Structure formats: C-alpha cells, structure tokens
Amino acid sequence: MANTVKLIHQDGRLYSYTPERQQAIVVPEGPFHSRIAYSAAHVVCDPLASNDPLSDAQIDWEQTMAYRRYLWSLGLSVAEAMDTAQRGMGLNWSTAKELIRRSIAEAKTVGGQVASGVGTDQLTPGPDVTIEDVVHAYREQIEFVEGEGGRVIIMASRALAACAKGPEDYADVYGTILQHVSQPVILHWLGEMFDPALQGYWGSELIDEAMTTCLQIIKENEAKVDGIKISLLDDQREIDMRRRLPGRVKMYTGDDFNYPDLIKGDEEGYSHALLGIFDAIAPAAAAAMHALDQGDLQTYDALLEKTVPLSRHIFQKPTFSYKTGVVFLAFLNGHQSHFRMVGGMEGARSAQHLSDLFVMADEAGLFIDPDLAAQRMKQTMALAGVE
C-alpha cells in the first residue's frame, strides 16, 4: 500500500506498518471552563539560515507562530519560552525575548491566552554569580514580559541552584522578586530529570524538605502566586503538595506520565495543566477538556488514556530529549514543512525511537492525514538508511 512504512524495532529488525484510518478527533468550538490548560509550545529553527544551527540557530518565525495559532484555535492556552521551546537548550534569552514579544502580540490578535517563562538564563552559572545577580536577572526578565503586557511564569534558575547555600537563599530570592510582580504568577518546579542542573532545588535533594520550603515561600507570598507547576513525574508527590497548598493557589500538573488522573482529580481536588505533551496531543487534550466540562468521564478517559503510552515514550530517559518527539509529531502532522530543531536536537532520538513514536501516535488517533504522516515517516527512515 502507498502509505505503508518500513520501520525498525528496538532489536534492529525491520517491519512494515500501515497507519490506521481512524476518525479524526473533533474538538467542540468555544472555550472550556472546568480546567485551565496550558500547552508549553515548541519552536523550530530556520532550515535555510546560513548561521551555525548549534551555536546560533535562527527561529523559523512563520511556522513557530502558526503552531501557536493552532493551539489557540483549539481553546488551549500557550506557555511560552519554556523548556519545551528549548529554553536553556539552544534558545537563549535574547531569542526568547523576541519569541515572547511575538507570541504576546499574536495572542492579542486572536484572543488567545499566553503566559511566558522568565528565568535567569542571561547569567552563566559560576563562582562569581551571587544571589543579588540572580535577583537582578529575574527582575529584568519579569519587567520585560510585563512591559509587553504578558503574564509571568517564574522558571527554576540554574544560577540560583548553583549559588544558593540553603533554603533561606531560595526564600530570599523568591520573596524579593514576588514583591515586584504586578499580578499573580505561576511558579515552576522542574525536576532534575528534565534539567540535571536543577538538582537540589529549593535547597535540598530530599523531596519532602524541598517541598516544605517551596510551600512556605508560597504561603508567605500567597497574594502574588496564582499557582505552581511541578514536573517531578511522581503523581503522589503532586497530590500531596496539592492538598497542602493555600486554598486560592492552583496546582498545575507538569506530570507527562500521569496527567489524565491528576487533571481529573479526586474527592479532595484536582490539578490544572501546564504540559509539554499537550503540544503533541493538542486535539485530544482540548477535546478531553470539553468532555470534562460536560461530566463525560468516559469520553475524557478514552481520549487521554490512548495518549499516555505515547507520552511516556516521548518523555523516556533522557527526559530532557523529549522536545525531539514533540517537534517530530508536529512535522508528521504537517504543522511545519521540516524537522529542523534548535541546537540540532532533531538528532537526539534514534530511528527506533521515532519508529515507535509513529506507531503510538497512530494508535492514539493523532494523525490528521495518515498518508502525509506516512510519507514523512518514509523520508525520515530513508535518512536513516532504510529504503
């Protein structure tokens, strides 16, 4: 068949696979209300730029912005310039500023919601970086985002992780910067599996102690905190923290392994979403949020349960290479004309990994056009020497 693709097993054996022609996921029009759902959005680089794609990649602005318009059209909000956009992995602060500026302006034209990551990545962690430097860097980025009319997500800081002596330094830094934000922000606790440089964040390598410090900071600055996203890939830790948050502070799940149950919640509460996987599974995610609005848990479960094997595959170790799978799926679905990533990250996953991703995405019903997806998968496999 024309859309049959030759793929490769993890053991190196080749096999033929034909995508199923499943009914396309239908996303109801209009907003959903019972949960807030941010998709952390990816970027792609300009494949024809003459600069070095590893040290000085240029963004393909047209296709990067088009994907944000797509996410907004589904009712999803966009979390901009986060780790999914390769922040700290090829996307520097100078380029992130332009990305944030364009995204906020674009959101205003279509009525989309966007919140942007601020951090300290204009600093290079080292022995000469001080706590005062970290505060200044955070404030510079906060002032830029708010000056553009945007909402703020305060990302974890590699520089702070490197120079902090203990929990009191985290309390001082966050207490200072939170007093200078003009509206409540989302805090971001990114686990070391996503960024090894963040090991021991909040002043301890023991999760219980780190969580206690983080919760104390939130309680002392409650009026300035809309919510917190945690990405620890540990659903019970998230539930424990969710139950200890002050009443008005939201939990935003960043758990790309256990998101269906965490968003659905239990008798004591639920999590909202701020997820990189929602970039890859956007139609299923949006349709599931609408089903949740209607109390239709059967449809909600059916939509998201099929995406979990794919998500666990995309976010497998090394977890920080998940961006490759997210961008590859957007390429397969025709949202961009190429598979070129900032920092050459298109090469961060194997042909076997991409083969399994292709099958799992098909099984989850995520291909908009199976023939196009098959054609592009054939191109990918040909580059790997599989004709």
C-alpha positions in Angstrom: 0.0 0.0 0.0 1.1 3.5 -0.7 1.1 4.6 2.9 2.9 1.5 4.3 6.1 2.4 6.0 9.1 0.3 6.8 10.1 0.8 10.5 12.6 -0.6 12.8 12.2 -2.5 16.1 14.3 -1.8 19.1 16.1 -5.1 18.3 17.0 -3.8 14.9 14.6 -5.9 12.8 12.7 -4.1 10.0 9.0 -4.4 9.6 6.2 -2.9 7.6 3.4 -0.8 9.2 0.3 0.8 7.6 -1.3 3.7 9.6 -5.0 3.1 10.5 -7.6 5.5 9.1 -9.2 6.5 12.4 -11.9 9.1 12.7 -10.4 12.5 13.3 -10.8 13.9 16.8 -13.5 16.5 16.8 -12.8 19.5 19.2 -16.0 21.4 20.1 -15.9 25.1 19.4 -15.6 27.6 22.1 -13.7 27.7 25.4 -13.7 25.1 28.1 -14.2 26.1 31.7 -13.6 23.4 34.4 -9.8 23.3 34.0 -7.1 25.7 32.8 -5.0 24.0 30.2 -1.6 25.5 29.1 0.3 23.8 26.3 4.0 24.5 26.5 4.8 25.2 22.9 7.8 24.2 20.8 9.9 26.1 18.3 11.5 25.2 15.1 14.6 26.7 13.5 15.0 28.2 10.1 16.4 25.3 8.0 17.8 27.6 5.3 19.6 30.1 7.6 23.4 30.3 6.9 24.3 30.6 10.6 25.5 27.7 12.8 22.4 25.8 13.9 24.2 24.5 17.1 25.5 27.8 18.5 23.4 30.4 16.8 20.2 28.9 15.5 17.6 31.2 13.9 13.9 30.6 14.6 11.5 29.9 11.7 9.1 32.6 12.9 6.3 31.9 10.4 5.9 28.2 11.3 6.6 28.7 15.0 3.9 31.3 15.3 1.5 29.3 13.1 1.6 26.5 15.6 0.6 28.8 18.4 -2.3 30.0 16.4 -3.3 26.3 16.0 -3.1 25.7 19.8 -5.3 28.8 20.5 -7.8 27.7 17.8 -8.4 24.6 19.9 -9.0 26.6 23.1 -5.7 25.8 24.7 -3.5 28.5 26.4 0.1 28.8 25.5 3.0 28.6 28.0 5.7 30.4 26.0 9.5 30.2 26.1 9.6 27.3 28.5 11.7 24.2 28.4 9.6 22.7 25.6 10.8 25.7 23.5 14.3 24.5 24.3 14.9 27.3 26.8 18.3 26.7 28.1 18.9 24.0 25.4 19.6 26.3 22.4 17.1 29.1 23.0 18.9 31.9 24.7 17.4 34.9 26.5 17.9 37.2 23.5 15.9 35.0 21.2 13.4 34.1 23.9 12.7 37.9 24.3 11.7 38.0 20.6 9.7 34.8 20.9 7.8 36.2 23.9 7.2 39.6 22.2 5.8 38.0 19.0 3.7 35.5 20.9 2.1 38.1 23.2 1.3 40.3 20.1 -0.1 37.3 18.2 -2.3 36.2 21.1 -3.9 39.7 21.2 -4.9 39.4 17.6 -6.7 36.1 18.1 -7.9 36.4 21.7 -5.5 33.7 22.8 -4.1 33.3 26.3 -0.4 33.2 26.9 1.9 33.2 29.9 5.7 33.4 29.4 8.6 31.9 31.2 11.1 34.2 33.0 14.3 32.9 34.4 18.0 33.9 34.8 19.5 32.5 31.6 21.2 35.7 30.8 23.6 34.6 33.6 26.2 31.9 33.2 26.3 29.9 36.5 29.7 30.1 38.1 31.6 31.0 41.3 31.3 34.7 40.7 27.5 34.7 40.4 25.8 36.0 43.6 22.2 35.9 45.0 21.9 39.6 44.1 22.8 38.8 40.5 20.1 36.2 40.4 17.5 38.6 41.7 18.6 41.2 39.2 18.3 38.7 36.3 14.9 37.6 37.4 13.6 41.2 37.7 15.0 42.1 34.3 13.0 39.3 32.6 9.9 39.9 34.7 10.0 43.6 33.7 10.3 42.7 30.0 7.4 40.3 30.0 5.1 42.6 32.0 6.2 45.5 29.8 4.9 43.6 26.8 1.6 43.1 28.6 2.2 39.4 29.4 1.7 37.1 32.3 4.7 35.6 34.1 5.7 32.0 34.8 8.8 32.1 37.1 11.0 29.2 35.9 13.6 27.5 38.1 17.1 29.0 37.9 20.2 27.1 37.2 22.2 30.1 38.5 20.3 30.0 41.8 20.7 26.3 42.1 24.5 26.8 41.7 25.0 29.7 44.2 22.3 29.1 46.9 23.7 27.9 50.2 20.4 26.6 51.5 16.6 27.1 51.7 17.0 30.6 53.1 18.5 31.8 49.9 15.5 30.5 47.9 13.2 32.2 50.3 15.1 35.5 50.0 15.2 35.4 46.2 11.6 34.4 45.6 10.3 36.7 48.4 12.1 39.6 46.7 11.1 39.0 43.2 7.5 38.2 44.0 7.1 41.6 45.7 7.8 43.2 42.4 5.3 41.4 40.1 2.3 43.3 39.0 -0.1 40.3 39.0 -0.1 36.8 40.4 2.4 34.5 38.7 2.8 30.7 38.2 5.9 29.2 39.9 7.7 26.3 38.2 9.4 23.4 39.9 11.2 21.5 37.3 12.7 18.2 38.4 16.3 17.2 37.7 15.1 14.6 35.2 14.2 17.5 33.0 17.3 19.5 33.8 20.2 17.9 35.8 21.5 21.4 36.7 18.4 21.9 39.0 19.3 19.0 41.3 18.7 20.1 44.9 16.3 22.9 44.0 14.7 24.7 47.0 17.8 23.9 49.0 17.6 20.2 49.5 17.9 16.9 47.5 15.3 15.4 49.7 11.9 16.0 48.1 10.0 16.3 51.4 12.3 19.1 52.6 12.3 20.8 49.2 8.5 20.7 49.1 8.3 22.2 52.7 10.5 25.1 51.7 8.5 25.7 48.5 5.2 25.6 50.3 6.5 28.1 52.9 7.5 30.5 50.2 4.1 30.2 48.6 2.3 30.8 51.9 4.4 33.8 52.7 3.7 35.3 49.3 0.2 33.9 48.6 -1.3 37.1 47.1 1.4 37.0 44.4 1.1 33.4 43.4 -1.6 32.2 41.1 -0.3 28.6 41.2 2.6 26.3 40.9 3.6 23.8 38.2 5.6 20.8 39.4 7.3 18.4 37.0 8.6 15.6 39.1 6.9 12.7 37.2 5.6 11.5 40.6 1.8 11.7 40.9 1.6 11.0 44.6 4.1 13.9 45.3 1.9 16.2 43.3 -1.2 15.1 45.1 0.4 15.6 48.5 1.6 19.1 47.6 -1.8 19.9 46.0 -3.5 19.1 49.3 -1.1 21.4 51.2 -1.5 24.4 49.0 -3.3 27.5 50.3 -6.9 27.5 49.1 -6.6 30.0 46.4 -3.4 28.7 44.9 -3.7 26.4 41.9 -1.8 23.2 41.1 -0.7 23.0 37.5 0.4 19.5 36.7 3.6 19.1 34.7 3.5 15.3 35.0 3.7 14.0 31.5 3.3 10.4 32.8 0.2 10.7 34.9 -1.7 13.8 33.7 -5.2 12.1 33.0 -5.8 11.2 36.6 -4.2 14.3 38.0 -6.4 16.6 35.9 -9.5 14.5 36.6 -8.7 14.8 40.3 -10.2 13.1 43.4 -12.6 13.9 46.2 -10.1 16.5 47.6 -9.2 18.4 44.5 -7.6 18.3 41.0 -4.8 19.8 39.0 -5.0 22.2 36.1 -2.5 21.6 33.3 0.8 23.1 32.1 2.2 20.3 29.9 4.7 19.8 27.2 2.8 16.8 26.0 -0.3 19.0 25.3 1.7 20.4 22.4 1.9 16.9 20.8 -1.6 15.7 21.6 -3.4 19.1 21.3 -6.7 17.9 19.7 -7.1 15.0 22.2 -6.2 17.3 25.1 -8.7 20.0 24.0 -11.5 17.5 23.3 -10.9 15.9 26.7 -11.2 19.2 28.5 -14.6 19.8 26.8 -15.7 16.3 27.9 -14.7 17.1 31.4 -16.8 20.2 31.3 -19.8 18.0 30.4 -19.0 15.5 33.1 -18.5 12.9 30.4 -15.7 11.0 32.1 -16.0 8.0 29.7 -15.0 10.2 26.7 -12.4 12.0 28.7 -10.7 8.7 29.7 -11.0 7.3 26.2 -9.3 10.4 24.7 -6.4 10.7 27.1 -5.7 7.1 28.1 -4.7 6.4 24.5 -2.1 9.2 24.6 -0.3 8.0 27.8 1.9 5.3 26.2 2.9 7.9 23.6 3.7 10.5 26.3 5.7 8.0 28.4 7.6 7.1 25.3 8.4 10.7 24.3 9.4 11.6 27.8 11.6 8.5 28.4 15.1 8.9 29.7 17.0 11.1 28.9 13.8 13.1 29.7 15.3 16.4 28.5 15.3 15.0 24.9 11.5 14.9 24.8 11.4 18.0 22.7 12.6 15.9 19.7 9.4 13.8 19.8 7.1 16.8 20.3 8.6 18.5 17.2 8.7 15.3 15.2 4.9 14.7 15.7 4.2 18.3 14.6 6.2 17.6 11.5 4.4 14.3 10.8 1.1 16.2 11.1 2.0 18.9 8.6 2.2 21.7 11.0 5.6 22.5 9.7 7.4 21.7 6.5 10.6 20.4 8.0 12.1 18.7 11.0 15.0 21.0 11.9 15.4 22.0 15.6 17.4 24.5 17.6 20.7 23.0 18.6 20.4 20.1 16.1 18.1 18.4 18.5 16.4 16.5 15.7 19.2 14.1 16.1 18.6 13.5 19.9 16.4 10.4 19.4 17.1 7.2 17.5 15.4 5.8 14.4 13.9 3.1 16.6 12.5 5.7 19.0 10.9 7.6 16.2 9.5 4.4 14.7 7.8 3.5 18.0 6.5 7.1 18.3 4.9 6.9 14.8 3.0 3.7 15.8 1.9 5.0 19.1 0.7 8.3 17.7 -1.3 6.4 15.1 -2.8 4.1 17.8 -3.8 7.3 19.7 -5.6 8.6 16.6 -3.4 11.7 16.4 -2.6 11.8 12.7 -4.7 14.4 10.9 -3.6 13.0 7.5 -2.3 9.4 7.7 -1.0 9.5 4.2 1.1 12.6 4.8 2.3 11.2 8.1 3.4 8.0 6.3 5.1 10.0 3.5 7.1 12.0 6.0 8.0 8.9 8.1 9.3 7.3 4.9 11.5 10.4 4.4 12.8 10.1 7.9 13.6 6.4 7.6 15.3 7.0 4.3 17.7 9.4 6.0 18.4 6.6 8.5 19.3 4.3 5.5 16.1 2.4 5.4 14.6 2.4 1.9 
